[in-house]
Amino acid sequence: MNQPTEPKADKSGVRRHNLSLVLRTVHDAGETTRAAVAARVGLTRPAVSSLVEQLLDLGFLVESGKTFSGQAGRPGTVLKPADTGAAGLGVEINVDYVTVCVVDLTGTDRVRRTERLDNRAAAPEVLARAARIAADVLDSAAERRLLPAGAGLALPGLVSGGAVRQAPNLGWYEVDAERLFGEALTALRPGTAGLALTSDNEANMAALAELWFGTLGDLRTFLHLTGEIGVGGAIVVHGELLRGAHGFAGEIGHLVVDAEGPRCRCGSRGCLEQYAGQAALLRAAQSTGVPDLTDRAGAGDPRALAALAEAGRMLGRALSGAVNLLDPEAVVLGGIYPQLMPWLVPALAEELSDRAVSGLWTPDAGRLRPASAAADASRGAAALVLHDVLADPLAYATVAGA
């Protein structure tokens, strides 16, 4: 009786996988040679050369004109990702601004625009505004020979299935955000019809930007807090977002730190963002804005210092529970928090030191870190698109070669 045989691997599928492997290797290196790629991925040099030639023809890679002779044999021409062709469009919608950026395959922001807007309005109106800004940005990107391979939306609140399930600070509930944004963008730029859209919570997108573009080094397990009007949170474990059963993990801004505290927009009482969110901080300090708050704190204003100390205590109270539950390597503070850290951290670190059971969160442990200036939610949203391109470049060949 003949034994069943394993099905042979599909040759086209194997090549597709290897194209992705080579492109990701060059992307991660920034600049490298065919020989170095072959050594890294474990393929023969002729196989890598064939894959590289296809990626060059498709417009995903370019040759820099430089040569590198750091290995035995003939000097190799340096390869790097193309800075034209396929790009990621990132759109962040927050309570008081919209940011749109286009990021190329090298990971460089090529176009970026932020407009300060009060987005506490009807969702279709806000998403149409964001689409208008995105259309303008795409016009500028086209002048640089960049075309979107897709768009990522970074949205506040609970996001799943392309919709905002609830965003209390915007007053949005069950908003079909991807569809509304896509329709508005297509009306302005018909060429974007059918553009692949993806969406996620803005704190998740900011955490991905920190992971991919930030200064964390080898650190891959961390909590990321984003201080805006509200407080967003994201959990990264071994380089992957921890999303929870329904995609809603990380809502630390609505963790109750005082059961008898003020009523929150979410319907609960004493949520963290009622003490450490931007609106709450400015209200407690009787300040006109974050620059004014930092100026007054730097000058020793008692009201400003008291508001920041209380925010730090409440942040420490919330984070100690998260640290005890999740055991991260670090906590990364983004949004408005990096510029406020000189006044937030003393009370925050004291709370963590008192409440974290591991004993690893003493004030001098260096586990509280400011977010990188270049790692924001819009950039994370754009990079999410580019990760899809890197995973399957053939699926985006028409974009790269346009």
Secondary structure, DSSP 8 states (H G I E B T S, - for coil): ----------HHHHHHHHHHHHHHHHHHHSSB-HHHHHHHHT--HHHHHHHHHHHHHHTSEEEEEEEE-SSSSS-EEEEEE-SSEEEEEEEEE-SSEEEEEEEETTS-EEEEEEEE----S-HHHHHHHHHHHHHHHHHHHHHTTEEEEEEEEEESSEEETTEEEEETTTTEEEE-HHHHHHHHHHHH-GGGTT--EEEEEHHHHHHHHHHHHSS-TT---EEEEEESSSEEEEEEETTEE---SSS-TT-GGGSBS-TTS-B-TTS-BSBTHHHHSHHHHHHHHT-SSHHHHHHHHHTT-HHHHHHHHHHHHHHHHHHHHHHHHH--SEEEEEETHHHHHHHHHHHHHHHHHHH-TTS---TTS--EEE--TT--HHHHHHHHHHHHHHH-GGGGHHHHT-
